[in-house]
Amino acid sequence: MVNLFTRFSRLFTGHHPATHLPVAHESELTRKDTRLQGQPSRQLQRRLPSLQAPATASPKADRIGLIGFHEHGFVIARPAEPFAPWLVERSQTLHRRLGGRTNIADGLRQALYLLETTPPGIYRKIWLLSDGQPNVEIEALGPLVAACRQSRVNLNTIGFGDAYDELLLRRLANATHRGKFVPVQGLRELTRTLVEANLPARNSPRRSESAVLAIDCSGSMAEPMEGRTKIAVVEEAILHLIHYKQRLFS
């Protein structure tokens, strides 16, 4: 596993991960994801390369789902194995979905909804990333975090950049089962945070997991970071995570 992580770490030393992935055949989206409110998401146009699924996929492969939130939360990708080509495609559309305000509560609500159908015995996890202050449905955060704890959903929070509400993000994570808060300043730290969370503990069997990434898509995510925008940094980190899991379960 150490050798695998060492090989993976070379992928984010200056090269975009998509250049390491062989081009897959273009796939048709079998259905559109919709918000809980019933409004259809925008038709996705971009097609990005991804690794093809192995001939015999692992029955214990992890699943990754994606939620975005600004004034409201919205589904980007329902939990799927990392070999799903549309998971890569949709992970690169975050920059198209930027809005104005920050509704962390609805992001959590949508993430919990995606995890409802997770089969028994699968570890359920939410990674919530925010770069600012929530200013919509703040009063709903308490009940939603309580719902995470009651459902034994692990909520990890990521403070992105230097203007987030650290006290709030720490409180949200600490109020759930084994939740943790992680401060992140750039691509390398974000990728390491997401990948290292998947490394098994010593002398402990690794449980399959279904993880939903709830990503802040408020207007401030268009601000610069490392020569690009914050949201572009997040998109690349998600590609690294997907590529790592493809290698892990191939």
Number of C-alpha atoms within 10 A of each C-alpha: 9 8 8 11 16 10 11 18 16 11 17 16 10 8 10 14 20 18 11 13 14 11 13 14 12 12 11 8 11 7 6 14 18 15 16 13 8 8 10 13 14 12 9 13 9 10 16 19 18 28 21 17 17 12 7 8 12 13 9 13 20 22 22 24 23 26 29 28 30 24 21 21 26 26 23 27 23 17 22 19 23 29 23 19 23 22 23 23 19 18 22 20 17 21 17 11 17 20 18 13 20 27 26 29 25 25 26 29 22 22 29 21 12 20 20 10 9 14 10 7 9 15 17 23 23 26 24 25 28 28 23 22 17 21 14 17 14 14 10 15 20 13 11 17 24 15 16 24 19 11 15 15 22 23 26 23 26 25 23 24 17 12 12 18 15 21 9 16 22 19 16 23 25 19 17 21 17 13 20 19 22 17 19 19 15 16 22 15 14 24 21 17 17 17 19 11 9 17 12 12 9 7 6 7 8 13 14 16 18 22 25 27 25 28 27 30 30 24 16 20 26 16 11 13 16 11 8 11 15 23 27 21 20 24 19 20 26 24 22 25 22 25 22 20 21 21 15 17 18 16
